[in-house]
Amino acid sequence: MILEDFNAAAEARKVEALLMMTEKKKAISIHLGGIYIECLLKALLVKKYGLTNVTNNGNSWQDTLGNSYPNPGHNLREAFKQLREISDKAPAAVNTDLSCIYKIKDIRYIDYRYKEDSSVSDTEFEAWKKHYIAFVKYCTTRKALIT
């Protein structure tokens, strides 16, 4: 099975997340913002390894030579860790940013699709947004390092 176009998905989720942030739609902003980060990291993994196919019921990806690589799924930390060119020397604050994007109040970003805005306080949302902006800036300024 052919791999998704993570670049196109990332750009679409980025626009949607920004629109929802502008509208102060907190829960869906967290969800879409996390998906944007997920797609951004996966696009970088595709570039790094030359990935072309999905195997093993979606649990693995394959390059043109048939080598397999684990699909990090919704695990943002695992995806970032696989990008050693930008993760190995990342300041501690970047890892904190990613942790705060991944999970708020023990709820993963992916599960915010089921939440109402009232489940996220304005303070929590603003803190999440600060971490989101910082992590996006870090990745976008370093993605050229992925070869």
OpenMM code with the backbone's topology and positions (N, CA, C; nanometers):
from openmm import Vec3, app, unit

residues = "MET ILE LEU GLU ASP PHE ASN ALA ALA ALA GLU ALA ARG LYS VAL GLU ALA LEU LEU MET MET THR GLU LYS LYS LYS ALA ILE SER ILE HIS LEU GLY GLY ILE TYR ILE GLU CYS LEU LEU LYS ALA LEU LEU VAL LYS LYS TYR GLY LEU THR ASN VAL THR ASN ASN GLY ASN SER TRP GLN ASP THR LEU GLY ASN SER TYR PRO ASN PRO GLY HIS ASN LEU ARG GLU ALA PHE LYS GLN LEU ARG GLU ILE SER ASP LYS ALA PRO ALA ALA VAL ASN THR ASP LEU SER CYS ILE TYR LYS ILE LYS ASP ILE ARG TYR ILE ASP TYR ARG TYR LYS GLU ASP SER SER VAL SER ASP THR GLU PHE GLU ALA TRP LYS LYS HIS TYR ILE ALA PHE VAL LYS TYR CYS THR THR ARG LYS ALA LEU ILE THR".split()
positions = [
    Vec3(0.0848, -0.1175, 0.0000),
    Vec3(0.0000, 0.0000, 0.0000),
    Vec3(0.0899, 0.1246, 0.0000),
    Vec3(0.0512, 0.2235, -0.0771),
    Vec3(0.1285, 0.3473, -0.0911),
    Vec3(0.1108, 0.4345, 0.0334),
    Vec3(0.2191, 0.4983, 0.0728),
    Vec3(0.2199, 0.5880, 0.1892),
    Vec3(0.1369, 0.7137, 0.1619),
    Vec3(0.0792, 0.7687, 0.2671),
    Vec3(0.0044, 0.8934, 0.2556),
    Vec3(0.0969, 1.0083, 0.2177),
    Vec3(0.0394, 1.1164, 0.1661),
    Vec3(0.1160, 1.2374, 0.1362),
    Vec3(0.1158, 1.3226, 0.2632),
    Vec3(0.2146, 1.2983, 0.3492),
    Vec3(0.2193, 1.3670, 0.4783),
    Vec3(0.2469, 1.5164, 0.4639),
    Vec3(0.3184, 1.5564, 0.3596),
    Vec3(0.3409, 1.6996, 0.3379),
    Vec3(0.2091, 1.7718, 0.3126),
    Vec3(0.1286, 1.7181, 0.2238),
    Vec3(-0.0005, 1.7805, 0.1924),
    Vec3(-0.0922, 1.7779, 0.3146),
    Vec3(-0.0930, 1.6663, 0.3853),
    Vec3(-0.1766, 1.6560, 0.5054),
    Vec3(-0.1312, 1.7561, 0.6112),
    Vec3(0.0014, 1.7704, 0.6276),
    Vec3(0.0546, 1.8650, 0.7263),
    Vec3(0.0103, 2.0066, 0.6933),
    Vec3(0.0229, 2.0452, 0.5685),
    Vec3(-0.0160, 2.1814, 0.5297),
    Vec3(-0.1654, 2.2055, 0.5527),
    Vec3(-0.2474, 2.1071, 0.5191),
    Vec3(-0.3925, 2.1215, 0.5399),
    Vec3(-0.4258, 2.1329, 0.6883),
    Vec3(-0.3663, 2.0472, 0.7725),
    Vec3(-0.3942, 2.0519, 0.9167),
    Vec3(-0.3409, 2.1802, 0.9794),
    Vec3(-0.2284, 2.2302, 0.9269),
    Vec3(-0.1726, 2.3556, 0.9778),
    Vec3(-0.2715, 2.4703, 0.9562),
    Vec3(-0.3245, 2.4793, 0.8364),
    Vec3(-0.4220, 2.5850, 0.8046),
    Vec3(-0.5465, 2.5695, 0.8914),
    Vec3(-0.5958, 2.4476, 0.9025),
    Vec3(-0.7162, 2.4232, 0.9841),
    Vec3(-0.6921, 2.4549, 1.1313),
    Vec3(-0.5755, 2.4147, 1.1828),
    Vec3(-0.5433, 2.4418, 1.3235),
    Vec3(-0.5360, 2.5922, 1.3486),
    Vec3(-0.4715, 2.6658, 1.2590),
    Vec3(-0.4613, 2.8114, 1.2751),
    Vec3(-0.5986, 2.8778, 1.2709),
    Vec3(-0.6832, 2.8301, 1.1823),
    Vec3(-0.8199, 2.8833, 1.1745),
    Vec3(-0.8950, 2.8585, 1.3052),
    Vec3(-0.8834, 2.7369, 1.3579),
    Vec3(-0.9519, 2.7041, 1.4833),
    Vec3(-0.8936, 2.7834, 1.6010),
    Vec3(-0.7626, 2.8069, 1.6003),
    Vec3(-0.7012, 2.8883, 1.7058),
    Vec3(-0.7549, 3.0315, 1.6997),
    Vec3(-0.7673, 3.0844, 1.5782),
    Vec3(-0.8201, 3.2192, 1.5594),
    Vec3(-0.9633, 3.2284, 1.6113),
    Vec3(-1.0386, 3.1215, 1.5927),
    Vec3(-1.1784, 3.1168, 1.6365),
    Vec3(-1.1921, 3.0797, 1.7845),
    Vec3(-1.0778, 3.0570, 1.8515),
    Vec3(-1.0753, 3.0184, 1.9937),
    Vec3(-1.1477, 2.8856, 2.0191),
    Vec3(-1.1400, 2.7969, 1.9227),
    Vec3(-1.1948, 2.6614, 1.9367),
    Vec3(-1.0832, 2.5762, 1.9960),
    Vec3(-1.0800, 2.5680, 2.1266),
    Vec3(-0.9645, 2.5121, 2.1974),
    Vec3(-0.9428, 2.3638, 2.1724),
    Vec3(-1.0439, 2.2829, 2.1931),
    Vec3(-1.0263, 2.1373, 2.1833),
    Vec3(-0.9861, 2.0949, 2.0419),
    Vec3(-1.0539, 2.1474, 1.9425),
    Vec3(-1.0214, 2.1068, 1.8052),
    Vec3(-0.8880, 2.1668, 1.7614),
    Vec3(-0.8495, 2.2814, 1.8161),
    Vec3(-0.7169, 2.3386, 1.7875),
    Vec3(-0.6076, 2.2455, 1.8374),
    Vec3(-0.6250, 2.1935, 1.9571),
    Vec3(-0.5271, 2.1000, 2.0148),
    Vec3(-0.5200, 1.9735, 1.9298),
    Vec3(-0.6344, 1.9232, 1.8914),
    Vec3(-0.6399, 1.8022, 1.8089),
    Vec3(-0.5709, 1.8252, 1.6738),
    Vec3(-0.6134, 1.9283, 1.6015),
    Vec3(-0.5585, 1.9536, 1.4691),
    Vec3(-0.4118, 1.9981, 1.4747),
    Vec3(-0.3771, 2.0747, 1.5772),
    Vec3(-0.2373, 2.1150, 1.5935),
    Vec3(-0.1474, 1.9942, 1.6158),
    Vec3(-0.1935, 1.9002, 1.6963),
    Vec3(-0.1178, 1.7770, 1.7185),
    Vec3(-0.1054, 1.6943, 1.5922),
    Vec3(-0.2133, 1.6888, 1.5147),
    Vec3(-0.2084, 1.6149, 1.3885),
    Vec3(-0.1125, 1.6827, 1.2910),
    Vec3(-0.1117, 1.8153, 1.2915),
    Vec3(-0.0150, 1.8865, 1.2068),
    Vec3(0.1277, 1.8453, 1.2438),
    Vec3(0.1586, 1.8467, 1.3735),
    Vec3(0.2925, 1.8068, 1.4188),
    Vec3(0.3206, 1.6623, 1.3765),
    Vec3(0.2233, 1.5743, 1.3962),
    Vec3(0.2393, 1.4338, 1.3574),
    Vec3(0.2717, 1.4228, 1.2089),
    Vec3(0.1963, 1.4907, 1.1239),
    Vec3(0.2187, 1.4831, 0.9798),
    Vec3(0.3512, 1.5482, 0.9405),
    Vec3(0.3870, 1.6577, 1.0057),
    Vec3(0.5151, 1.7237, 0.9790),
    Vec3(0.6308, 1.6277, 1.0084),
    Vec3(0.6271, 1.5636, 1.1247),
    Vec3(0.7331, 1.4701, 1.1629),
    Vec3(0.7353, 1.3490, 1.0700),
    Vec3(0.6181, 1.2984, 1.0336),
    Vec3(0.6128, 1.1832, 0.9433),
    Vec3(0.6637, 1.2210, 0.8040),
    Vec3(0.6338, 1.3423, 0.7585),
    Vec3(0.6865, 1.3871, 0.6286),
    Vec3(0.8387, 1.3900, 0.6322),
    Vec3(0.8946, 1.4333, 0.7439),
    Vec3(1.0407, 1.4348, 0.7574),
    Vec3(1.0979, 1.2934, 0.7611),
    Vec3(1.0259, 1.2013, 0.8245),
    Vec3(1.0712, 1.0616, 0.8254),
    Vec3(1.0681, 1.0020, 0.6845),
    Vec3(0.9640, 1.0326, 0.6083),
    Vec3(0.9539, 0.9845, 0.4704),
    Vec3(1.0729, 1.0362, 0.3893),
    Vec3(1.1035, 1.1645, 0.4067),
    Vec3(1.2178, 1.2241, 0.3367),
    Vec3(1.3493, 1.1585, 0.3793),
    Vec3(1.3671, 1.1435, 0.5096),
    Vec3(1.4928, 1.0890, 0.5624),
    Vec3(1.5212, 0.9480, 0.5098),
    Vec3(1.4218, 0.8623, 0.5129),
    Vec3(1.4425, 0.7214, 0.4774),
    Vec3(1.3995, 0.6856, 0.3348),
    Vec3(1.3420, 0.7798, 0.2618),
    Vec3(1.2936, 0.7488, 0.1278),
    Vec3(1.1802, 0.6477, 0.1306),
    Vec3(1.0900, 0.6636, 0.2254),
    Vec3(0.9813, 0.5677, 0.2449),
    Vec3(0.8782, 0.5785, 0.1328),
    Vec3(0.8246, 0.4625, 0.0931),
    Vec3(0.7279, 0.4612, -0.0174),
    Vec3(0.6034, 0.3794, 0.0114),
    Vec3(0.6131, 0.2784, 0.0984),
    Vec3(0.5021, 0.1858, 0.1183),
    Vec3(0.4710, 0.1639, 0.2662),
    Vec3(0.3463, 0.1230, 0.2905),
    Vec3(0.3006, 0.0833, 0.4231),
    Vec3(0.2932, -0.0689, 0.4241),
    Vec3(0.3434, -0.1313, 0.5294),
    Vec3(0.3378, -0.2772, 0.5414),
    Vec3(0.2902, -0.3150, 0.6814),
    Vec3(0.2690, -0.4451, 0.7016),
    Vec3(0.2367, -0.4972, 0.8343),
    Vec3(0.1148, -0.4266, 0.8955),
    Vec3(0.0075, -0.4192, 0.8177),
    Vec3(-0.1167, -0.3549, 0.8632),
    Vec3(-0.0964, -0.2112, 0.9103),
    Vec3(-0.0043, -0.1400, 0.8470),
    Vec3(0.0208, -0.0008, 0.8815),
    Vec3(0.1209, 0.0201, 0.9926),
    Vec3(0.1701, -0.0867, 1.0525),
    Vec3(0.2648, -0.0735, 1.1633),
    Vec3(0.4078, -0.0475, 1.1179),
    Vec3(0.4353, -0.0686, 0.9904),
    Vec3(0.5697, -0.0478, 0.9376),
    Vec3(0.5622, 0.0270, 0.8056),
    Vec3(0.6735, 0.0919, 0.7741),
    Vec3(0.6910, 0.1578, 0.6452),
    Vec3(0.8086, 0.0929, 0.5764),
    Vec3(0.8127, 0.1057, 0.4445),
    Vec3(0.9177, 0.0407, 0.3678),
    Vec3(0.9792, 0.1403, 0.2703),
    Vec3(1.1109, 0.1306, 0.2528),
    Vec3(1.1766, 0.2137, 0.1526),
    Vec3(1.1829, 0.1380, 0.0204),
    Vec3(1.2425, 0.2001, -0.0805),
    Vec3(1.2474, 0.1386, -0.2133),
    Vec3(1.3328, 0.0124, -0.2184),
    Vec3(1.4203, -0.0053, -0.1195),
    Vec3(1.5040, -0.1265, -0.1146),
    Vec3(1.4393, -0.2399, -0.0365),
    Vec3(1.3220, -0.2137, 0.0235),
    Vec3(1.2529, -0.3158, 0.1000),
    Vec3(1.2846, -0.3156, 0.2482),
    Vec3(1.3658, -0.2213, 0.2943),
    Vec3(1.3953, -0.2099, 0.4376),
    Vec3(1.2721, -0.1573, 0.5106),
    Vec3(1.2487, -0.2115, 0.6297),
    Vec3(1.1323, -0.1712, 0.7090),
    Vec3(1.1707, -0.0759, 0.8215),
    Vec3(1.0797, 0.0150, 0.8507),
    Vec3(1.0957, 0.1128, 0.9580),
    Vec3(0.9646, 0.1192, 1.0352),
    Vec3(0.9719, 0.1363, 1.1665),
    Vec3(0.8471, 0.1399, 1.2446),
    Vec3(0.7677, 0.2683, 1.2187),
    Vec3(0.6374, 0.2537, 1.2053),
    Vec3(0.5476, 0.3683, 1.1958),
    Vec3(0.5233, 0.4162, 1.3393),
    Vec3(0.5568, 0.5399, 1.3717),
    Vec3(0.5380, 0.5861, 1.5090),
    Vec3(0.3923, 0.6088, 1.5482),
    Vec3(0.3014, 0.5945, 1.4528),
    Vec3(0.1602, 0.6153, 1.4841),
    Vec3(0.1368, 0.7563, 1.5340),
    Vec3(0.0636, 0.7696, 1.6442),
    Vec3(0.0339, 0.9003, 1.7018),
    Vec3(0.1371, 0.9410, 1.8074),
    Vec3(0.2431, 0.8623, 1.8215),
    Vec3(0.3434, 0.8901, 1.9231),
    Vec3(0.4422, 0.9954, 1.8721),
    Vec3(0.4153, 1.1208, 1.9047),
    Vec3(0.4987, 1.2310, 1.8576),
    Vec3(0.6420, 1.2196, 1.9078),
    Vec3(0.6578, 1.1751, 2.0304),
    Vec3(0.7926, 1.1628, 2.0866),
    Vec3(0.8754, 1.0599, 2.0106),
    Vec3(0.8127, 0.9488, 1.9748),
    Vec3(0.8838, 0.8450, 1.9001),
    Vec3(0.9202, 0.8947, 1.7606),
    Vec3(0.8301, 0.9645, 1.6953),
    Vec3(0.8589, 1.0192, 1.5621),
    Vec3(0.9757, 1.1179, 1.5695),
    Vec3(0.9732, 1.2060, 1.6688),
    Vec3(1.0798, 1.3053, 1.6855),
    Vec3(1.2126, 1.2365, 1.7152),
    Vec3(1.2093, 1.1351, 1.7980),
    Vec3(1.3310, 1.0613, 1.8350),
    Vec3(1.3959, 0.9961, 1.7124),
    Vec3(1.3143, 0.9517, 1.6178),
    Vec3(1.3676, 0.8889, 1.4964),
    Vec3(1.4373, 0.9902, 1.4054),
    Vec3(1.4138, 1.1178, 1.4285),
    Vec3(1.4764, 1.2244, 1.3510),
    Vec3(1.5984, 1.2762, 1.4274),
    Vec3(1.6974, 1.1920, 1.4396),
    Vec3(1.8136, 1.2208, 1.5242),
    Vec3(1.8862, 1.3502, 1.4858),
    Vec3(1.8801, 1.3864, 1.3590),
    Vec3(1.9486, 1.5084, 1.3146),
    Vec3(1.8966, 1.6324, 1.3870),
    Vec3(1.7707, 1.6302, 1.4233),
    Vec3(1.7150, 1.7469, 1.4936),
    Vec3(1.6782, 1.7173, 1.6386),
    Vec3(1.6647, 1.5909, 1.6737),
    Vec3(1.6236, 1.5591, 1.8112),
    Vec3(1.7413, 1.5418, 1.9068),
    Vec3(1.8527, 1.4888, 1.8583),
    Vec3(1.9656, 1.4598, 1.9476),
    Vec3(2.0209, 1.5830, 2.0179),
    Vec3(2.0260, 1.6932, 1.9492),
    Vec3(2.0833, 1.8149, 2.0072),
    Vec3(1.9766, 1.9169, 2.0444),
    Vec3(1.8543, 1.8718, 2.0503),
    Vec3(1.7445, 1.9632, 2.0849),
    Vec3(1.7571, 2.0079, 2.2300),
    Vec3(1.7387, 2.1360, 2.2558),
    Vec3(1.7382, 2.1833, 2.3947),
    Vec3(1.6250, 2.1165, 2.4735),
    Vec3(1.6426, 2.1079, 2.6032),
    Vec3(1.5403, 2.0455, 2.6887),
    Vec3(1.4041, 2.1100, 2.6686),
    Vec3(1.4028, 2.2400, 2.6436),
    Vec3(1.2752, 2.3109, 2.6244),
    Vec3(1.1968, 2.2560, 2.5057),
    Vec3(1.2651, 2.2103, 2.4025),
    Vec3(1.1982, 2.1546, 2.2851),
    Vec3(1.1272, 2.0240, 2.3222),
    Vec3(1.1937, 1.9419, 2.4007),
    Vec3(1.1303, 1.8174, 2.4457),
    Vec3(1.0119, 1.8462, 2.5375),
    Vec3(1.0241, 1.9487, 2.6187),
    Vec3(0.9114, 1.9905, 2.7034),
    Vec3(0.7963, 2.0378, 2.6165),
    Vec3(0.8284, 2.1183, 2.5144),
    Vec3(0.7241, 2.1648, 2.4221),
    Vec3(0.6494, 2.0457, 2.3618),
    Vec3(0.7242, 1.9478, 2.3145),
    Vec3(0.6628, 1.8324, 2.2500),
    Vec3(0.5761, 1.7541, 2.3486),
    Vec3(0.6236, 1.7361, 2.4700),
    Vec3(0.5450, 1.6651, 2.5715),
    Vec3(0.4139, 1.7380, 2.6009),
    Vec3(0.4208, 1.8706, 2.6043),
    Vec3(0.3004, 1.9496, 2.6329),
    Vec3(0.2030, 1.9509, 2.5160),
    Vec3(0.2517, 1.9334, 2.3945),
    Vec3(0.1645, 1.9220, 2.2775),
    Vec3(0.1001, 1.7835, 2.2760),
    Vec3(0.1803, 1.6830, 2.3082),
    Vec3(0.1348, 1.5436, 2.3025),
    Vec3(0.0224, 1.5149, 2.4018),
    Vec3(0.0345, 1.5698, 2.5216),
    Vec3(-0.0613, 1.5341, 2.6259),
    Vec3(-0.0889, 1.6542, 2.7153),
    Vec3(-0.2165, 1.6814, 2.7342),
    Vec3(-0.2602, 1.7860, 2.8271),
    Vec3(-0.3535, 1.7193, 2.9272),
    Vec3(-0.3255, 1.7381, 3.0527),
    Vec3(-0.4077, 1.6771, 3.1593),
    Vec3(-0.4305, 1.5277, 3.1343),
    Vec3(-0.3242, 1.4574, 3.1001),
    Vec3(-0.3296, 1.3130, 3.0747),
    Vec3(-0.4200, 1.2735, 2.9581),
    Vec3(-0.4491, 1.3670, 2.8709),
    Vec3(-0.5277, 1.3371, 2.7508),
    Vec3(-0.4394, 1.3666, 2.6295),
    Vec3(-0.4220, 1.2662, 2.5438),
    Vec3(-0.3399, 1.2836, 2.4245),
    Vec3(-0.4103, 1.3760, 2.3240),
    Vec3(-0.3309, 1.4480, 2.2470),
    Vec3(-0.3857, 1.5397, 2.1463),
    Vec3(-0.4858, 1.4707, 2.0550),
    Vec3(-0.4587, 1.3471, 2.0197),
    Vec3(-0.5440, 1.2749, 1.9254),
    Vec3(-0.6841, 1.2526, 1.9829),
    Vec3(-0.6951, 1.2486, 2.1145),
    Vec3(-0.8236, 1.2240, 2.1792),
    Vec3(-0.9050, 1.3512, 2.2037),
    Vec3(-0.8477, 1.4665, 2.1731),
    Vec3(-0.9232, 1.5914, 2.1895),
    Vec3(-1.0346, 1.6060, 2.0867),
    Vec3(-1.0402, 1.5181, 1.9886),
    Vec3(-1.1514, 1.5220, 1.8939),
    Vec3(-1.2831, 1.4882, 1.9633),
    Vec3(-1.2753, 1.4263, 2.0805),
    Vec3(-1.3942, 1.3877, 2.1563),
    Vec3(-1.4287, 1.4862, 2.2684),
    Vec3(-1.3499, 1.5909, 2.2822),
    Vec3(-1.3657, 1.6828, 2.3951),
    Vec3(-1.4386, 1.8102, 2.3542),
    Vec3(-1.4991, 1.8708, 2.4534),
    Vec3(-1.5634, 2.0006, 2.4333),
    Vec3(-1.4658, 2.1098, 2.4755),
    Vec3(-1.4864, 2.2296, 2.4230),
    Vec3(-1.3982, 2.3408, 2.4584),
    Vec3(-1.3961, 2.3666, 2.6080),
    Vec3(-1.5060, 2.3422, 2.6748),
    Vec3(-1.5123, 2.3672, 2.8196),
    Vec3(-1.4181, 2.2768, 2.8989),
    Vec3(-1.3663, 2.1709, 2.8362),
    Vec3(-1.2746, 2.0808, 2.9055),
    Vec3(-1.1318, 2.1369, 2.9099),
    Vec3(-1.1091, 2.2479, 2.8389),
    Vec3(-0.9773, 2.3106, 2.8341),
    Vec3(-0.9914, 2.4545, 2.8837),
    Vec3(-0.9211, 2.4863, 2.9894),
    Vec3(-0.9266, 2.6244, 3.0397),
    Vec3(-0.8494, 2.7167, 2.9448),
    Vec3(-0.8778, 2.8444, 2.9528),
    Vec3(-0.8058, 2.9411, 2.8709),
    Vec3(-0.6564, 2.9384, 2.9024),
    Vec3(-0.6220, 2.9230, 3.0286),
    Vec3(-0.4814, 2.9170, 3.0704),
    Vec3(-0.4122, 2.7950, 3.0105),
    Vec3(-0.4783, 2.6789, 3.0152),
    Vec3(-0.4213, 2.5568, 2.9562),
    Vec3(-0.4029, 2.5733, 2.8053),
    Vec3(-0.5017, 2.6338, 2.7416),
    Vec3(-0.4951, 2.6517, 2.5967),
    Vec3(-0.3812, 2.7458, 2.5582),
    Vec3(-0.3676, 2.8551, 2.6286),
    Vec3(-0.2602, 2.9499, 2.5981),
    Vec3(-0.1231, 2.8868, 2.6219),
    Vec3(-0.1113, 2.8061, 2.7258),
    Vec3(0.0153, 2.7357, 2.7517),
    Vec3(0.0436, 2.6361, 2.6390),
    Vec3(-0.0584, 2.5607, 2.5987),
    Vec3(-0.0428, 2.4661, 2.4879),
    Vec3(0.0010, 2.5401, 2.3620),
    Vec3(-0.0645, 2.6513, 2.3331),
    Vec3(-0.0345, 2.7281, 2.2130),
    Vec3(0.1108, 2.7785, 2.2131),
    Vec3(0.1580, 2.8208, 2.3280),
    Vec3(0.2976, 2.8667, 2.3402),
    Vec3(0.3939, 2.7531, 2.3062),
    Vec3(0.3680, 2.6340, 2.3586),
    Vec3(0.4534, 2.5178, 2.3304),
    Vec3(0.4431, 2.4774, 2.1829),
    Vec3(0.3223, 2.4821, 2.1294),
    Vec3(0.2982, 2.4479, 1.9892),
    Vec3(0.3788, 2.5399, 1.8971),
    Vec3(0.3687, 2.6681, 1.9178),
    Vec3(0.4393, 2.7659, 1.8340),
    Vec3(0.5906, 2.7454, 1.8437),
    Vec3(0.6400, 2.7234, 1.9638),
    Vec3(0.7845, 2.7041, 1.9831),
    Vec3(0.8330, 2.5775, 1.9125),
    Vec3(0.7566, 2.4682, 1.9240),
    Vec3(0.7996, 2.3423, 1.8615),
    Vec3(0.7943, 2.3530, 1.7093),
    Vec3(0.6897, 2.4123, 1.6570),
    Vec3(0.6784, 2.4298, 1.5115),
    Vec3(0.7964, 2.5124, 1.4608),
    Vec3(0.8274, 2.6192, 1.5305),
    Vec3(0.9404, 2.7041, 1.4904),
    Vec3(1.0705, 2.6242, 1.4912),
    Vec3(1.0919, 2.5459, 1.5966),
    Vec3(1.2130, 2.4644, 1.6054),
    Vec3(1.2231, 2.3694, 1.4859),
    Vec3(1.1173, 2.2975, 1.4573),
    Vec3(1.1207, 2.1982, 1.3488),
    Vec3(1.1335, 2.2628, 1.2117),
    Vec3(1.0584, 2.3679, 1.1878),
    Vec3(1.0612, 2.4286, 1.0547),
    Vec3(1.1949, 2.4956, 1.0249),
    Vec3(1.2631, 2.5431, 1.1274),
    Vec3(1.3945, 2.6053, 1.1031),
    Vec3(1.5051, 2.5012, 1.0901),
    Vec3(1.4761, 2.3759, 1.1232),
    Vec3(1.5784, 2.2717, 1.1176),
    Vec3(1.5483, 2.1589, 1.0196),
    Vec3(1.4346, 2.1629, 0.9536),
    Vec3(1.3986, 2.0494, 0.8680),
    Vec3(1.4936, 2.0309, 0.7507),
    Vec3(1.5686, 2.1332, 0.7137),
    Vec3(1.6670, 2.1181, 0.6058),
    Vec3(1.7820, 2.0258, 0.6477),
    Vec3(1.7973, 2.0022, 0.7774),
    Vec3(1.9032, 1.9132, 0.8262),
    Vec3(1.8720, 1.7660, 0.7995),
    Vec3(1.7462, 1.7358, 0.7692),
    Vec3(1.7057, 1.5976, 0.7430),
    Vec3(1.7431, 1.5644, 0.5985),
    Vec3(1.8290, 1.4639, 0.5861),
    Vec3(1.8717, 1.4234, 0.4513),
    Vec3(1.8544, 1.2752, 0.4317),
] * unit.nanometer
topology = app.Topology()
chain = topology.addChain("A")
for resn in residues:
    res = topology.addResidue(resn, chain)
    for name in ("N", "CA", "C"):
        topology.addAtom(name, app.Element.getBySymbol(name[0]), res)
